[in-house]
Amino acid sequence: DAKVALGKLAANPVHLVISDMNMPGMSGLQLLRALRSAKTTQRMGFILITGTPSPDILREGQQLGLNNLIRKPFTSATVRAAIESVVGKL
């Protein structure tokens, strides 16, 4: 649930969030927007996972400061590469 995640992230900021686009409560982009609007969470890395990366999703994500996107279906190598592009070599 994205609303629960938002509360937990605000209370305990992390370095990287990996979020699905489709979640109960709000979309992954809505979660990103909320994180970017709060001082304590605005600098978190954010990777969005989606099966349908439409031009609209990509454009909005870029405007909100999306750090990377993973397209479904994905492999462990794809996820690792996306994470490393945000936080550096694992």
DOGU-391836 format. One line per 4 residues: number of its first residue (from 1); their letters; for each residue x, y, z of N, C-alpha, C, CB. Coordinates in nm, 4 decimals, padded with zeros to 6 digits. Glycine has a CB too. Layout:
BEGIN
NUM	a	X/Y/Z/X/Y/Z/X/Y/Z/X/Y/Z ~ ...
***
This chain:
BEGIN
1	dakv	00.0847/-00.1181/00.0000/00.0000/00.0000/00.0000/00.0891/00.1243/00.0000/-00.0963/-00.0001/00.1227 ~ 00.0759/00.2065/-00.0992/00.1634/00.3216/-00.1164/00.1484/00.4244/-00.0048/00.1360/00.3869/-00.2491 ~ 00.0272/00.4412/00.0469/00.0078/00.5391/00.1553/00.0807/00.4951/00.2819/-00.1426/00.5581/00.1851 ~ 00.0789/00.3659/00.3102/00.1536/00.3131/00.4246/00.3032/00.3320/00.4007/00.1204/00.1628/00.4482
5	algk	00.3487/00.3018/00.2798/00.4902/00.3191/00.2458/00.5326/00.4642/00.2624/00.5172/00.2725/00.1022 ~ 00.4496/00.5569/00.2187/00.4821/00.6993/00.2300/00.5025/00.7387/00.3755/00.3714/00.7851/00.1671 ~ 00.4141/00.6928/00.4624/00.4290/00.7230/00.6053/00.5567/00.6657/00.6632/00.3104/00.6698/00.6826 ~ 00.5883/00.5425/00.6272/00.7095/00.4787/00.6785/00.8353/00.5465/00.6249/00.7107/00.3304/00.6420
9	laan	00.8328/00.5847/00.4978/00.9498/00.6508/00.4386/00.9706/00.7902/00.4969/00.9345/00.6599/00.2863 ~ 00.8626/00.8591/00.5277/00.8743/00.9915/00.5887/00.9338/00.9807/00.7286/00.7370/01.0609/00.5943 ~ 00.8954/00.8761/00.8012/00.9460/00.8567/00.9371/01.0884/00.8038/00.9385/00.8560/00.7618/01.0130 ~ 01.1230/00.7225/00.8403/01.2554/00.6601/00.8326/01.3072/00.6656/00.6895/01.2503/00.5137/00.8826
13	pvhl	01.3623/00.7786/00.6456/01.4101/00.7913/00.5073/01.5156/00.6854/00.4725/01.4682/00.9311/00.4850 ~ 01.5133/00.6432/00.3468/01.6067/00.5439/00.2949/01.6807/00.6031/00.1750/01.5324/00.4126/00.2552 ~ 01.7770/00.5302/00.1220/01.8539/00.5783/00.0074/01.7849/00.5503/-00.1260/01.9910/00.5150/00.0076 ~ 01.7077/00.4406/-00.1312/01.6499/00.3991/-00.2589/01.5131/00.3360/-00.2373/01.7431/00.3005/-00.3312
17	visd	01.4175/00.3760/-00.3212/01.2838/00.3175/-00.3228/01.2657/00.2503/-00.4582/01.1721/00.4258/-00.2965 ~ 01.2191/00.1261/-00.4560/01.1811/00.0555/-00.5782/01.0316/00.0313/-00.5663/01.2625/-00.0806/-00.5979 ~ 00.9554/00.0898/-00.6583/00.8102/00.0889/-00.6477/00.7455/00.0393/-00.7755/00.7589/00.2274/-00.6142 ~ 00.6388/-00.0361/-00.7598/00.5571/-00.0738/-00.8741/00.4722/00.0464/-00.9142/00.4678/-00.1976/-00.8416
21	mnmp	00.4319/00.0523/-01.0383/00.3454/00.1605/-01.0848/00.2050/00.1448/-01.0274/00.3403/00.1636/-01.2385 ~ 00.1539/00.0222/-01.0257/00.0160/-00.0027/-00.9839/00.0124/-00.0593/-00.8428/-00.0536/-00.0987/-01.0814 ~ -00.0382/00.0226/-00.7500/-00.0491/-00.0186/-00.6096/-00.1809/00.0310/-00.5537/00.0700/00.0354/-00.5252 ~ -00.2263/-00.0307/-00.4454/-00.3457/00.0221/-00.3785/-00.3167/00.1599/-00.3197/-00.3936/-00.0747/-00.2675
25	gmsg	-00.4117/00.2486/-00.3269/-00.3987/00.3789/-00.2624/-00.3467/00.4892/-00.3512/-00.3106/00.3671/-00.1467 ~ -00.2414/00.4638/-00.4240/-00.1860/00.5621/-00.5178/-00.0914/00.4905/-00.6129/-00.1120/00.6778/-00.4424 ~ -00.0652/00.5536/-00.7255/00.0260/00.4939/-00.8228/00.1704/00.5180/-00.7801/00.0009/00.5515/-00.9642 ~ 00.2612/00.4510/-00.8460/00.4024/00.4731/-00.8197/00.4442/00.6163/-00.8476/00.4855/00.3787/-00.9020
29	lqll	00.3860/00.6781/-00.9507/00.4188/00.8170/-00.9806/00.3610/00.9118/-00.8757/00.3672/00.8547/-01.1193 ~ 00.2445/00.8790/-00.8235/00.1887/00.9608/-00.7154/00.2760/00.9497/-00.5902/00.0432/00.9175/-00.6837 ~ 00.3271/00.8299/-00.5637/00.4186/00.8120/-00.4512/00.5452/00.8943/-00.4738/00.4538/00.6623/-00.4323 ~ 00.5995/00.8899/-00.5939/00.7181/00.9687/-00.6260/00.6908/01.1174/-00.6066/00.7635/00.9414/-00.7700
33	ralr	00.5770/01.1646/-00.6541/00.5418/01.3064/-00.6386/00.5379/01.3440/-00.4904/00.4049/01.3365/-00.7054 ~ 00.4765/01.2600/-00.4091/00.4670/01.2867/-00.2654/00.6056/01.2869/-00.2009/00.3770/01.1820/-00.1971 ~ 00.6908/01.1938/-00.2392/00.8262/01.1886/-00.1834/00.9067/01.3122/-00.2233/00.8986/01.0611/-00.2301 ~ 00.8941/01.3557/-00.3464/00.9700/01.4709/-00.3942/00.9208/01.6024/-00.3316/00.9610/01.4793/-00.5465
37	sakt	00.7985/01.6026/-00.2804/00.7438/01.7268/-00.2249/00.7791/01.7478/-00.0777/00.5938/01.7277/-00.2408 ~ 00.8350/01.6469/-00.0128/00.8712/01.6586/00.1288/01.0224/01.6715/00.1434/00.8196/01.5364/00.2088 ~ 01.0651/01.7633/00.2270/01.2087/01.7908/00.2435/01.2874/01.6663/00.2870/01.2288/01.9026/00.3460 ~ 01.2312/01.5848/00.3759/01.3046/01.4685/00.4278/01.3160/01.3542/00.3278/01.2377/01.4181/00.5525
41	tqrm	01.2325/01.3541/00.2237/01.2330/01.2423/00.1287/01.2633/01.2840/-00.0151/01.1002/01.1726/00.1326 ~ 01.2829/01.4108/-00.0406/01.2945/01.4576/-00.1783/01.4191/01.4093/-00.2517/01.2925/01.6054/-00.1797 ~ 01.5212/01.3676/-00.1796/01.6463/01.3262/-00.2452/01.6633/01.1750/-00.2545/01.7637/01.3841/-00.1714 ~ 01.5623/01.0992/-00.2148/01.5696/00.9529/-00.2231/01.5795/00.9104/-00.3694/01.4456/00.8871/-00.1553
45	gfil	01.6608/00.8073/-00.3943/01.6600/00.7463/-00.5262/01.5266/00.6762/-00.5473/01.7779/00.6470/-00.5426 ~ 01.4768/00.6763/-00.6702/01.3463/00.6157/-00.6968/01.3500/00.5436/-00.8301/01.2343/00.7222/-00.6960 ~ 01.3188/00.4139/-00.8253/01.3100/00.3306/-00.9450/01.1665/00.2813/-00.9553/01.4120/00.2102/-00.9403 ~ 01.1067/00.3010/-01.0711/00.9689/00.2594/-01.0959/00.9686/00.1311/-01.1779/00.8896/00.3710/-01.1688
49	itgt	00.8819/00.0383/-01.1398/00.8640/-00.0862/-01.2146/00.7262/-00.0819/-01.2803/00.8788/-00.2125/-01.1210 ~ 00.7224/-00.1082/-01.4111/00.5953/-00.1085/-01.4823/00.6020/-00.2017/-01.6028/00.5580/00.0337/-01.5266 ~ 00.4890/-00.2561/-01.6364/00.4785/-00.3388/-01.7561/00.4403/-00.2580/-01.8778/00.3783/-00.4488/-01.7349 ~ 00.3970/-00.1346/-01.8547/00.3524/-00.0491/-01.9637/00.4156/00.0901/-01.9526/00.1990/-00.0385/-01.9641
53	pspd	00.5430/00.1028/-01.9884/00.6096/00.2326/-01.9788/00.5699/00.3252/-02.0945/00.7617/00.2137/-01.9766 ~ 00.4497/00.3800/-02.0868/00.4002/00.4672/-02.1934/00.4791/00.5980/-02.1961/00.2495/00.4958/-02.1746 ~ 00.4730/00.6692/-02.3081/00.5402/00.7994/-02.3148/00.4933/00.8948/-02.2042/00.5161/00.8634/-02.4513 ~ 00.3661/00.8892/-02.1682/00.3140/00.9756/-02.0619/00.3772/00.9414/-01.9271/00.1612/00.9629/-02.0530
57	ilre	00.3902/00.8123/-01.8980/00.4531/00.7695/-01.7720/00.5989/00.8137/-01.7699/00.4428/00.6151/-01.7540 ~ 00.6690/00.7932/-01.8800/00.8097/00.8329/-01.8872/00.8269/00.9835/-01.8718/00.8705/00.7874/-02.0191 ~ 00.7424/01.0606/-01.9384/00.7511/01.2065/-01.9315/00.7229/01.2566/-01.7896/00.6526/01.2707/-02.0308 ~ 00.6159/01.2064/-01.7292/00.5835/01.2491/-01.5928/00.6925/01.2059/-01.4956/00.4476/01.1917/-01.5490
61	gqql	00.7430/01.0843/-01.5119/00.8503/01.0363/-01.4258/00.9741/01.1240/-01.4346/00.8859/00.8940/-01.4616 ~ 01.0106/01.1620/-01.5550/01.1265/01.2488/-01.5733/01.1039/01.3853/-01.5094/01.1577/01.2651/-01.7219 ~ 00.9844/01.4382/-01.5230/00.9528/01.5680/-01.4625/00.9601/01.5622/-01.3102/00.8136/01.6143/-01.5061 ~ 00.9264/01.4471/-01.2537/00.9270/01.4308/-01.1080/01.0642/01.3910/-01.0535/00.8246/01.3268/-01.0676
65	glnn	01.1591/01.3622/-01.1403/01.2926/01.3241/-01.0952/01.3104/01.1744/-01.0767/01.3237/01.3933/-00.9671 ~ 01.2382/01.0953/-01.1558/01.2540/00.9503/-01.1542/01.3988/00.9165/-01.1879/01.1560/00.8818/-01.2542 ~ 01.4611/00.8297/-01.1084/01.6014/00.7957/-01.1314/01.6201/00.6834/-01.2324/01.6660/00.7570/-01.0018 ~ 01.5241/00.5902/-01.2392/01.5347/00.4817/-01.3356/01.4006/00.4111/-01.3448/01.6470/00.3824/-01.2962
69	lirk	01.3866/00.3288/-01.4483/01.2637/00.2537/-01.4717/01.3003/00.1113/-01.5091/01.1772/00.3199/-01.5827 ~ 01.2257/00.0165/-01.4555/01.2435/-00.1246/-01.4895/01.1151/-00.1711/-01.5566/01.2770/-00.2120/-01.3621 ~ 01.1309/-00.2289/-01.6739/01.0143/-00.2782/-01.7474/00.9901/-00.4254/-01.7135/01.0339/-00.2601/-01.9006 ~ 00.8635/-00.4597/-01.6880/00.8247/-00.5989/-01.6653/00.8107/-00.6672/-01.8002/00.6917/-00.6087/-01.5837
73	pfts	00.8380/-00.7941/-01.8112/00.9036/-00.8779/-01.7105/01.0514/-00.8421/-01.7013/00.8864/-01.0283/-01.7441 ~ 01.1090/-00.8651/-01.5862/01.2488/-00.8293/-01.5653/01.3259/-00.9475/-01.5101/01.2606/-00.7094/-01.4710 ~ 01.4574/-00.9358/-01.5157/01.5459/-01.0388/-01.4627/01.6243/-00.9796/-01.3462/01.6421/-01.0934/-01.5731 ~ 01.6942/-01.0635/-01.2730/01.7773/-01.0127/-01.1641/01.8881/-00.9224/-01.2190/01.8383/-01.1297/-01.0834
77	atvr	01.9383/-00.9532/-01.3385/02.0420/-00.8694/-01.3997/01.9875/-00.7309/-01.4348/02.0981/-00.9374/-01.5257 ~ 01.8636/-00.7258/-01.4824/01.8009/-00.5980/-01.5150/01.7839/-00.5132/-01.3898/01.6652/-00.6204/-01.5828 ~ 01.7378/-00.5759/-01.2828/01.7184/-00.5041/-01.1565/01.8525/-00.4554/-01.1027/01.6482/-00.5946/-01.0521 ~ 01.9512/-00.5407/-01.1052/02.0844/-00.5018/-01.0563/02.1394/-00.3827/-01.1347/02.1820/-00.6206/-01.0661
81	aaie	02.1270/-00.3867/-01.2669/02.1769/-00.2770/-01.3499/02.1025/-00.1469/-01.3188/02.1626/-00.3121/-01.4993 ~ 01.9721/-00.1547/-01.2975/01.8938/-00.0349/-01.2651/01.9370/00.0223/-01.1306/01.7429/-00.0673/-01.2631 ~ 01.9566/-00.0638/-01.0324/01.9997/-00.0186/-00.9009/02.1396/00.0428/-00.9085/01.9976/-00.1351/-00.8008 ~ 02.2311/-00.0243/-00.9774/02.3686/00.0254/-00.9882/02.3748/00.1599/-01.0605/02.4559/-00.0767/-01.0611
85	svvg	02.2826/00.1839/-01.1521/02.2831/00.3133/-01.2216/02.2436/00.4278/-01.1295/02.1890/00.3092/-01.3411 ~ 02.1773/00.3946/-01.0193/02.1342/00.4973/-00.9230/02.2322/00.5095/-00.8068/01.9941/00.4649/-00.8694 ~ 02.2752/00.3954/-00.7500/02.3567/00.4000/-00.6272/02.5030/00.3651/-00.6482/02.2994/00.3067/-00.5255 ~ 02.5397/00.3180/-00.7662/02.6768/00.2772/-00.7910/02.6920/00.1266/-00.7871/02.7690/00.3407/-00.6905
89	kl	02.8099/00.0802/-00.8183/02.8399/-00.0635/-00.8272/02.8110/-00.1345/-00.6961/02.9861/-00.0853/-00.8666 ~ 02.7415/-00.2474/-00.7072/02.7115/-00.3292/-00.5883/02.8231/-00.4286/-00.5635/02.5771/-00.4035/-00.6046
***
